[in-house]
Amino acid sequence: MANFVFVLSKDEVEPATRCFQLAKIAHSKGHAVNIFLLGDGVLWANSKRDFKAKTITGDCPDDYFQYLVEKEVAVGV
């Protein structure tokens, strides 16, 4: 098992989606995962945020973030 730290520092849908996607993949493979929201990335900590905004590939942050919440993956702000 490896330890992964994902850092999100942008207030944009694409980077957030990829951050949460990679965190979900790593966690689902049994690795320890932590996510840190820095700079403009802290805006993703707002529970009223639209996590359903689509990326160009059609997925959205909510496609992956719900898993992370359910599995209680640590998110630091």
N, C-alpha and C positions, 0 to 999 in steps of 0.2 A: 504494500500500500504506500502511496506517495501523498505528500501534502501539497495542495494547490492554493494559491492566493490569487484572486482575480480582483483587479482594481478598475473601477469605472469612474472616469473623471469628466465625462461629457454629458450634456443634457440633450442627447440625440437618440432617436429610436434605434438606428442601426447598431451603434456600439453597445447599447444596453441589451438589445436582443442577443447579440453574439456573446456578450459577457455572461448573461444568464444561461444561454444555450451551452456554452463550454463548461460552466459550473455544474449544470445538470448532468452532462455527459460524464464528467469526472466523478461526481458523487455517485451516480448510478453504477459506475464500475468499481465502487468500493473505496475510493480515495477520500481523504479528509479534505474538505473544501471550506474556504473562508472568502467572503466578498467584502471589499472595502469601497465605500462611496466617498470620493474626494472631489473638491472643487465643485464644478457644476453638476457632477454626478450625484451630489446629495439631494438634488431635486427629485430623484427617483425614490427617495424615502417617503415622499408624500403619498399617503394612502388614497387621496382623491385624484391622483395622477392617472392619466389614460394609458393603461398598460396594453390596450387593444389596438393601438396605432400600428398599422402594417408597415413592414419594410418592403423594399423593392421585390424581394423574393416571396412575399406573401405571408411570412410569419410575423409574430409580434412578441414583445417581451413577456406578455402573459402566458404564452405557450410554454414557457420554461419557468417563469418565476413562481407559479403556483406549486410546482413540484418542490422548489427550494423552500417555500414556506411550509408545506406539508411535512417535509423531512427535517425542518428546523435547522437549516443550514445558517450558520452565523453570518450576519450582515452588519458590518461596522460602519458608523457614520462619523 
